[in-house]
Amino acid sequence: MNLNPLSFFALTFDPFSPQKSESTFYETRSAKEALAHLSFFLKLREGLALLIGHDGIGKTTVLKRFTQSLNERFIPIFIEPNYRSEKEVLEAIYEGTGFDKPENVKGLGDLLKDLVKRLTEVRRELVLIVDDSHRLKTGILLFLALLSSIGFSLFRAFHIILSGNYELFKRIEKKEMKELAKRISVIHIMKPISRREMRSYVNYKLNLASSLFLNITEKALDIIFIQSGGKPAAIDMILERALFFAARRGTYTIDGRIALSVVSEKSNQRLFPLILLFLLFFVLIYIIFSGSEQIVDYWFERIINYLGGTV
């Protein structure tokens, strides 16, 4: 039996699809604390904020939800982590604000002065958010620290929020990051969903999708929780696949066996390329010692083609 999970379970949409993560946002305890800390950061009006957590923990979704709560005084702008120069950052800010970039600018300082002057005139403040900020060049990070220091008693031009994994901590500890470390005023570390929260998290998403028939057992949730480590992205990925398994088997219950099947499938997908690479290695060693280059080329080409050219 090969059925569409949406029709089989009478779902209006796939609640576990990564494309739906923002619209199906569930405010976990850690997410709620993160939003509160970011709001406090804006009221604090100094320094910069750090949002730290493992990949897939929900940082990006929290940041998007935070920007939706801002009033008209603030202009939220997401800065890409791959910018190569300070000028590119300022140009992205001009584009985000809708301001016309001045012509015949002498240097970076004049461009920055013009931007601050315009923000002061319209009485609006920027909230610059960098997701995956652990990937930023050192010079850009220090430049953002500089921007966070620009302000007056009742007006602050730039509020900087850096989001990243724990690699960001390691970078900040370095000597060249001393000035940035001094500017940090708020830190929030995103935590995984607890096992106790997981049932509420799953039910919330299912209710949004108007699920009438689907049931997920506690045993299945135990397995998914252990495999995912409580990361929302990983939980959704496993459950989305579990929907297909259950529909294909014609059952309205995702139980421990289905959860194990999904987990085993994902483990096999990760192990399979490694096994092939080990086989490739031993075959090549054997053939090299046999002294036949033509055989080496033949088997190497065969294995590469089998792997889809991914080696």
N, C-alpha and C positions, 0 to 999 in steps of 0.2 A: 504493500500500500504506500503510495507516494502522494500525500496531500499537502496543500498549502496550509501552513500552521495558522495563518490569520483566519481563514475560513473555517478550519477544523475547530479551533478554540473560540470562534466568534469574537475575534479581536478586531478593534477598529484600526489599529496600527501595531507595529512591532514595538513593544515598550522597552525592549532591551537593545534596540538598534543604536549604534554610536551616533547616528545622525539625529537621534531624538534625545540625546543626553541633556541638552539645555532645556527643552520643553518638558521633560519628565524629571526635572531636578528635584531630588529629595534632600531636604535640609537635615543632614546628619548632625550629630552633636559637634563634631569637629568643624563642619562647614558653617554652622551657626556661630561658633566661636570666632572663626576666621572673618566672617562678615562683620561681627561686632568689633574685632580688633582693627579692621580696615577703616571702619567708620570712626573709631576713636582716633586713628592716625590722622584723618582729615581735620578733626577738631583740635588735635595737638598742635598742628601747624608748624612742625619742625622736623628736620631729618628726613629719612626715607624708611620705607617699610619692606620687610622681607616676608615672603610666603614660601615656605619650604615643605617639600614632601616628595615621596617617590613618584615616579612616572605612573600615570593611571590612577592617582589618588583623588583626583577631582579638582586640582588647582585652577585649571583653565575655566571650568564651569563656574566655580566660585567667583572668579574675577569678572566673568561676563555678567553674572547675577549682581555683583557689586556695582558695576557701571550702570545697570538699569535702575538702581536705587538713587543715583545722584540727581540733585536738582540742577536747574539751569545755570547756576553759578559756575559749575564745573564742566570742563570739556574733557572727556576721557579719550585718550589716544593710545592705541596699542603700537608699540615700537618693535620692529623685527629684530631678532637677535643676531642677524647676519650682516648688519651694517658695518662698513669698513672705516668710516670716518665720522667725526663730529658733525661735519657739514651735512652728511647724508641724514643724520638724526634731525638736525634743524629743518632740513628740507621736508622731511616726513611730518614734522610738527606743523609747518606752514600749510602743507596739504591737508592735514587733519583739522586745522582750525578754519580753513577756507580763506586765510589771509593771502593777499597777493605778495609774492616775494619781491622785495625792493630791487631795483636795477642798480648797476654800478656799485655794488657793495665792495668795500675795501678788504674786509676780512671777516673772520668768524665772530670777532667781538662786536663789530658793527651790526652784523646780522642778529646777534643775540639781543643787543640793545633795542633794535627795531621791534623785535618780537615782544620783549617785556613792555615796551612803551605801548604797543597796541593792546596787549592784554590789560594793562592798567587803565587805558581809555575806556574799554568796554566792560571793565570790572568783572572779568572772568578769569578763572584759574584753571591750569591744566593738570590733569591727572595722567601722568605718563606711566604706562604699564608695560613691562617687558616680561613676556612669558619665555621660559627656557633661557633665563638670563645667565645661566652658567656657561652658555655658549658665546657670550659677548666678549669682544676684545677688551683687554685691560684698559686701553685708552678710553674706550666708550664708557666703561663702568665708572672710571674716575671722572669723566665728563658729566655723567648723570649725577654723581655725588656733588659736583660743583653746582649744577642746576638746582639741586635741592637746597642749596644755601642762599639762593636769591630770593629775597622777600623783604617786606616792610612790616610795620607793627600790625596793620589791619589787612594786609594783602600779601599773598604768597603766590608767585607766578607758577611754580612747579611743585607738584606733589609726585614723588617717585615711588613706584611699587615694583620691586624686583621679585619675580617668581622663578623658582628653579628647584632642582633636586639637591641632594646633599653635597654634590660637587661644588656648589656655590659657596658653602661653608668653608671648604678646603681652600678655595681661591681667596676668600676674604681674610683668611688667617695669614696670608703671605705678606711680607714686608711692604711690597709696593702698593698694597691695598689699605695701608694704615689710615689714609684720609677718608676712604669710604667707610671703613669700620667705625670711625668716629661719628659718622653721620647717621648711623642706624638708631632709630628711636622705637621701632615696633618690630617684633618678630613673632610670627605664628607658624608653628609646625603642624601640618595637616596629618591627622591620624587616620588609620584605616577604620572601616565600619566594624563595630563590635559584633560578635555573634548574636548578642541580644537585640541589636538594632536591625539585623539582617532580615528578619521576618517582616518588620514594618517597612523596610526599604523595598522588598519584593512586592508586598501587598499594595503598597502605594502605586507602584508602576503598573501593576495589573489592573487596579481600579481605574486608572486613567485610560487604559485601553479597553475598558468595559468587558473584562473577562468574566464569563459566567460559568465556564466549565473547567478551566484549568486548575489543577491542584498540585502543589509542590510539597513533598513530605519533608519532615524535619531531618530525616536521614540524608536526603538529597542536599538540603541546605548545609548540613555538617560537612559533607564532602566538598561542596562548592566553596564553602568558607575556607577550608584548609588549603584547597588548591589555589584560591585567589589571594589569600593573605588579607582578605577584607578590602581589597582595592575595588572600587566601584566599576572601573573599566573592565577588569578581569571577571568580575561577577556577571556583568552584562554579557560579555563575550561567551561565557560558558552557558548561561541561560538561553541566549539566542540560539545557540546550537542545539541545546536540549529540546527546544520547541520543535525543531525539525525531527529529532529522534523520536519524540513522543507521537507526533502526527504520523510519521511513517509507520510506526507500530500500531497506530489506531487506538492509543490509550489517552485518557484525559488526565493522567497522573504522571508527573515527573518524580520518579522514585530514586532510591539509591542506585539501582542497576543502571538506569539511564544516565544519571550523573557520572557514574564510574565509566560508562561507555564514552561519554564526551571527554572526560579527563584523560582516559587511555588513548583516545584518538589524537588529542593534542600532544600527548607525550610522544606517541609514535611519530607524529609529524616532525617533531624536533629531533628525534633520534635517528630517523631514517637517513637524512643527508650525512650525518656523522658516520653511520655504519658504512655507507657507500664510499666515503672518503678513506676510511680505514682499509676497506677492500682494495681501493685504488692504490693505496700506498704499498700494501703487501704484494699486489700483482706486479707493480712496477719494480719493486726490489727483486722479486723472483726473475722477471724478464731481463732486467739489467745484468744480473749475475749470469743469465743464460747467454748474454752477448748478442741479442738480436734487436737492433734498433727498429727494424720494420715492425716487429711484433709490438714493441713499446708504443710506437706511433699509432698502430691499429687499435690497441686496447685503450689507450688514452683518449682517442677520438670517440670510441664507442661509449666510454663511461661519461665523457663530457656531454655528449649528445643526450645520453639518458638522463643526466642531471638538468638538462635544459640550458646548458651553457652558464650555470651559476657558479662554477668553481673558478 
